[in-house]
Amino acid sequence: MREPARLLKRQSAPRMTELLSIARQFAGSSAAVLPLGNGLINETYQVLTAAEPFVLQRINAHVFPEPEAVLANLAEIARHLDRKAPEDVELKIPRPLESEAGLFHVRDGRDRLWRALDYIPDTVSLESVGDPGEAREAGFALGHFHRLLGDLDPARLKDTLPGFHIAPAYLARYREVLANADSRLIDADCAAFIDRHQAIADNLESAKRQGLLPLRIIHGDPKLNNFLFGKGRQKVVGVVDLDTVKPGLLHYDIGDCLRSCCHRPENDAFDLGIGEAILGSYLGEAGRFFTGPDYDYLFPAIRLIPFELGIRFYTDHLEGNRYFKVEDPGQNLHRALGQFRLCASVIDQERAIRALIASLRGKTAE
């Protein structure tokens, strides 16, 4: 059984009755609904049945205005993986389950969309990398995911989040929000950091416009806790949370994976040793199709993603915490400051990170 990273509050009896009613539209034998995970976007539960458990999730329509597109993408990915030889697919990727009405979703009394997914048993999700072995597994998982979907035409997937990871657009939105923000919410350190480094926001999009980085299929949210490890934490067995899978730049995924795994929360520093383990393992898979520009833009990607996420957290703070779930009004501000400190650490280590990339590039070419 997958161990929840953090349990949500115990559900009230009326709420549990509602959840069971929804779950039983996918499996009539559903007997219990348990909170699962700690995602910031969707409500997620584990459903126990007389047969196999499954995952029940409400798609956040505020974040995903076309939830049917999310489901269509998952179905397309499942069909693509079904065409591959079983021995070529080394990771478990959840598939959508049909309701008893033959659909991939049901709607509740408030017209909100719920879906069911395969449950991957006997796994744990990690909140931090404990050693280089776990880092290598995370790098392999992302690289293998990219390789599995590398021969699927990106045009076959819908863009479930137009503008997602487009850093210049986040920067422009921040400027608009800042102009009308309550002065009591403005943080001088955040504003100064954004002003000082705003030129990096267009690095990857500029490369895309020049044809240097092609659109491929990306996960969109490859943070550490979206890789499921076996109970011994020695091997990744699955990749989850595929709502953000879409056409995009692989560098968004690489940068975000490194941001998640290499972040030392005690001082917001970038752990270069963990980064080396992840990149080396990632390129063991993805290096088979990497081009020169793909390597050239690895450092800009590593630098950009914490900067981008910091802007998103800070903008949400200025807007009153509309997007990310928070436990207190200042949480998004604290998140933003942490990401900007992480970005600064990456910048301070630029020479070492570029040297690492050059070394790994040479090994891949051998």
Summary of the structure (lengths in Angstrom):
residues: 366
radius of gyration: 20.5
end to end distance: 41.6
largest distance: 61.9
contacts: 1166
relative contact order: 0.12
helix: 49%
strand: 13%
